[in-house]
Amino acid sequence: MDWRALSLGFLFAAAWSSAFTSARIVVADAPPFLALSVRFLISGLIALGIGFALGQRIRLDRRAWGGVILFGVCQNALYLGLNFEAMRTVEASLASVIASMMPLIVAALGRLTGERLSRQAGLGLVAGFAGVLIIMGGRLGQGADLLGMILCLIGVLSLAIATMLVRGVSVGGNLWMVVGLQMLVGSAALFPVSLALETWVVNWSWPLVVAFSYTVLIPGLGATMIWFVLVGMIGATRAATFHFLNPFLGVATAALILGEQVGLRDVLGVAVIMAGILAVQTARR
């Protein structure tokens, strides 16, 4: 793996992990479902515009359309929607740690559906989940909101299930069109929820504008672009190892930008999770 791949991998992990910090800033001044619905609308239109400029068109078979709808609902409406709602009461660092369980949950679901895992992967699963329990147990003792943590867990489980179901779905070279369409699906799913449940009161401020713009451009579009470039350079399996950086970078970003407190128990838990994810991602199946 050369320095270009290493640089792109670190940039991807940093952008992906920072989304929780920017989301925490956004939901402090705007209704979470409304903010996400608008974000996906803007990101989706930009992605479709990029795809059109690159010569891509919306030519998808029935299976690909099913993947677009499923992933749009599960990743955008459920995973991110529940995380945005949870971060009204849950710190960004804790939300990022729970979200980092996704590759572990995917591996665990694979085992339940008959996929064989090596001993290294099995030990990695145990270590990863143990690290999450270490952190969650400590945060509960400090008064963390249990309902918010449950929403984060439901969100990451829905994303893991969607990832399992859409594996192998071909996008037919229309990557940006697919990215844009699944974002528009998320926007369409969240808008009526916001209309029914939220009061549209927005406290316009510079932190909100900056955090919202950052969320649209960097984690939303930038990380997506970097990820697929990285996969093209080194393959999906090796690219996935950069996910092991997410717990550390998510906690570090929240501590640096938001001033969230990080204790020794958090540091221990993050180290155990990172080791577990790395073991799972590098194990031979």
N, C-alpha and C positions, 0 to 999 in steps of 0.2 A: 504494500500500500504506500503510494508516494505522498509527497507533502501536499499536493493539490487535493487528493482525496481526504487526507487528514484535515486539511483546512475546511473543506466543504462539510465534512462530517461534524466538526466542532461548531461551525456556523449553523447547521441544521439543528443540532441539539440545543444551542443557545437560543435560537429563535423560537423553537417549539416550547422550551421550558419557560421562556419569558412571558408567554401568553397568559399565564395565571396571574402574574403581577399586574399586567395591563388590564386584565379583566376585573381584578379587585378594585382598581381605580375607577373603571367605567361604572360598575354597579353601585358605587358610592354616590353617584350623581344622576343615574338614569335607570329606569326599569330594565331588568336584565333581559327579559324576553323581547321587549321592543328594541333594545340596543342590538341584540343578536340578529333579529329579523332584518333590521336595516343594514347591519354589517354584511350579512350573507347576500342581500340584494346587491349591494355595491360590489362586493368581491366577485359574485357570480357574473355580473355584467362585464366587469373588467376581464375576467378569465375568458368569457365568450368572445370579447373583442380581440384579445390576444390570439385566441385560436383561429378566429376568422382571418386575422391579418397574416397568420402563418399558413393559410390555405386549408385549414381544417373545416369540416362541415359536420352537421348533426346527422350522422349515419350510423345508427345503432340497431342491433338486432334485439329480439325480445328479451334475451337473457341479460344483455348489457343494460337495457332500460330498467329491468328489475334490480340490477346491481346499483344503478344510479339512484333509484327511489329508496331502496333499502338503506344504502349508505347515507343518503341525504337525511333520512329520518333518524337513523340510529346515531350517526356521528354528529351531525349538526343540531338536530332538534333535541335528541335525548341526551347524548354525552355532553355536548357543550351547553345546551340549555339547562340541564340539571346542575352542571358545574357553576354556571353563572348565577343561578338562583342560590346555590349553596354558599357561594363566596360573599353573600350578604352577611353571613354569620361565621364562616370558616376562613381561616387565614390562607393566603395564597400558597404558602409553603406546604401546608398540610394537604391542600387540594392537589398540588403538583406531585406530592409523594403518592397519594392514592391513585392518581392518573398513571403514574409510572408502573403500576401493576399490570397494565394492558398486555405486554408481551408474556408475562407470567401466566395470566389468565388464559391467553390464547393457547399456550403450551399445555396448560392443565385441561382445557376443553378438548384439545387434540388427544390427550391421553384417555379421556373419558369416552371419546368416540372411536377408540381402538388404535390410535396412532402410537407406535412404539417409541419410547423415550430412553435414552441412554442413562446410565447411573449418574453421570455428571449433570445431565439435565434435571433428573429427579432431585438431586441434592440442591441444585440451583433453585428449583421451585420452592422447596422447603425453606431455604435460606431467605429467599425474596419475601415470602409471605410472613416469615418470622420477623424480618426487619420492619415491615409495615405494622405488625402488631406491636412491636416495641414502641414505635412512634405514636400510634393511635392510643395505646394505653397511657402513655405519658401525657398526651394532650387532653385526654378525658379527665385525668387527674387534675389538670390545670383549668378545667371548666370549658373545654371545647364543646361546641354544639353537636350533639349526637345526631339530630335530624339532618343537619348539613352534611355530616360525614356519610350518613346513609345515602343521601342524594348523590354524593360523589361516587360511592360504590356502585349504585345502580347505573350511573352514567358510564363508568368504565366497563362494567359488565356488558352493557348494550353495545358498546363499541367493539368489544372483543368478539361478541356473537356475530355482529355484522361482518367483521374481518374474516371470520371463519366461513361465513356463508358466501361471500363474494370472491373468495380466493379462486383464481383461475379464470375469472371473467375477463374477456378480451375487450379492450377499448378501441381496437382497430385503427390505431394511429391518431385517434381524435382525443388525446389526453386533455388538452385545455378545455375542449367542449364538455367532456365528462366532468371535469373539476367544476366548471361553471354551472352545469346543470344540477349537480348534487347540492351546490350551495343555494341555488334558487329553490330547490325542493325544501331545504332546511328553512329558508325564509318563509315560504308558503305555509309550512307546518307550524311555525312559531307565531306568525302574525295573528291568527284567530285566537290563540292562547293568550297572547298579550292583550288583545282587544277585550277578551272576556274577564281576565283576572287582574289586570294592572290598571293603575291610574297613571295616565301619561303626563307626569310632571318631571321635567328635566331641569336640573340645576346646571345651566351652561357655565362652564369654567374652562380655563386653559388646560388644566390637568385632564379634564374629560375629553376635550378636542384632541389633544396630543395622544392620549392613551387609545382613544377610539381609532384615530388614523393609523397609529402604529399597529393595532390589532388587525386592521383590514389588510395592511400592506406587508407586514413582516411575518407574523405567524400564519396569517391567512393565505397569502399568495407567495411570499418569498420562500417560506419553509417548504411549501409544496414544490416549487420549481427546483430548489436545491436538492430536495429528496430524490426526485426523478433523475436529475443529472448525476447524482451520486450513485444511484442504482445502476445507471447506464455505464458508469466507470468501473465499478467494482462488484456489481451484483447485489441482489437483495439480501442474501444471507450475511455478507460482510458488512453491508451498509447498516443492517439492523443492530449490529453491535454498538453503534453510537447511541442507541436508546439507553444504554447503561449510564450515560452521563446525565440523563434527565433528572433523577432525584437530587443530585448534588447541585446542578445548575438552577433547578427550580427553587430550592431552599435558599441558595446563595443570592439569587436575584431578588427574592422577596425580602431577605435581610438587608441587602444593599439599598434597594429603592424604597421599600416601605418601612424599614426599620423593625421588621418582625424579629422577635427574640428566638435564638437558636440555642438549645441546651445540649448538654453532653449526650443525653438520651437520643436526641434528634440526630446528632452526628453519628452515633453508633448505628442507629437504625438505617440511616442513609447508606453508610458503608456496607452494611449487610445486604441491603436491597441491590446496590450496584453490583456486588459480587455475585448475587443470585441471578440477576439479569444477564450479566456477562457469561456466566456458566451455562445458562439456558441457550443463549444465542450462539455460542461457539461450540456447543456440543454436537456430536454427530448423531443423526437420527437413524 
